[in-house]
Amino acid sequence: MKRRFFGTDGIRGVANTYPMTVEMAVSVGKAVASYFDAGGGAPLILIGKDTRVSGDMLSAALAAGVCAVGGDVMLAGTVPTPAVAYLTRSSKAAAGIVISASHNPFFDNGIKVFGPNGYKLSDTAETELEKTLLETDWESAVDGKQETGRIGVDDSGAARYMEFLEKRMPTGFSLAGIRLVLDCANGATFAVAPRLFANFGAAVETLFDRPNGRNINDQCGSQHPDTMARRVVETGAVAGLAFDGDGDRLIVVDETGQVLSGDQIIAVIANHMKKKGTLTGNRVVTTVMSNVGLKAALRRIGVDHLESDVGDRHVLEQMIRSGAVVGGEDSGHMIFLEHHTTGDGILAALQLMQVVVESQAPLSVLKQVMHVFPQVLINVEVREKPELHTLDKVRRIILETEEDLGNRGRVLVRYSGTQAICRVMVEAQTEAETQAYCLKIADAIQESIGLRN
């Protein structure tokens, strides 16, 4: 069954526009409660959200749907996505729901689901959940039902999540004497991250921690670290730590104001763990979108590298299968499986700062473990998504490019799982050739299936 609504990371869309409507959210709430009903009484569904103005509307609708089929709801309020994963598991809830569109603008929103173990749902589970959503006669299912559920509010979620993160760090861990700049993206980390790093002794300057429902990710956060980079240099900070709107991504700026990608952060942490002998399984999992420089760096330090499909959910599945404890995406999703069940930007920041403290070296030096190959990514809006190998000109140009590059770079062309976009990514040894190759492939796709052609 091809899924209509669940994409790479749940259901996503513009708030108050189908499928991100109140009516759909009510149906999703019914479906989640029904799917996770084990027959042992009313299933408890925990709901958290980021700071988007539409979060209240969708939270209320989801809760109503859960209650309509007899489930109970615990509203966790505004908390990071990884907090929902933790709270779902620690509260013994039947499932957790996050209302967030991650790094997208405020007018977007999304719904993603965690199982009772705190893991995101597998492809199979999402397909089954969508089948429940689409094929159940909800009017008949709730008609005359007297045993409706109840809604409670848990104001302790953020504090419990912060305590959980504190316990992930070794006894005596301290950031005393370290100056940090944090960018909370006017998102879900604003009430947790600054307090947590201050509790560890850091001198913290926080940017973009005044959410108003509409300024989430607005020229700030992991997608826009420029302001943070300037403050790092101006204040002499050791690092800048930027989260996205729901707190599951991290992008870092070193003490010189230079940005470290997710791949570089993973390389730095994996290298340190390898030296300490704590890299269980001696392997790292990232997606096919990771920079070719990461593969070279891991090979050089003697760490196995496995690749997964795009999406932190697929990274996690590959980690579990292979026994890896470190994995992630270049976009800043990072998973530390010995500590948490999902990607967590704040946890990743703590792990990185532990490396800085223990190695007594600045990030500008630590990041040299990996040479980043120039990368160009072009998104081409398309009117349809045929198999790429059926487009003769596109196939021919991709093959020619791969032959030219040999082992000096790579090409990756794929459709977005959530948008009408074809992503063209090329890595090569120089900026000029990378740009030229990428444009050539993108032009062929535009000519063949481009929306504006």
Order of alpha helices (4+ residues) and beta strands (2+ residues): beta-alpha-beta-alpha-beta-alpha-beta-beta-alpha-alpha-beta-alpha-beta-alpha-beta-alpha-beta-beta-beta-alpha-beta-alpha-beta-alpha-beta-beta-alpha-alpha-beta-alpha-beta-beta-alpha
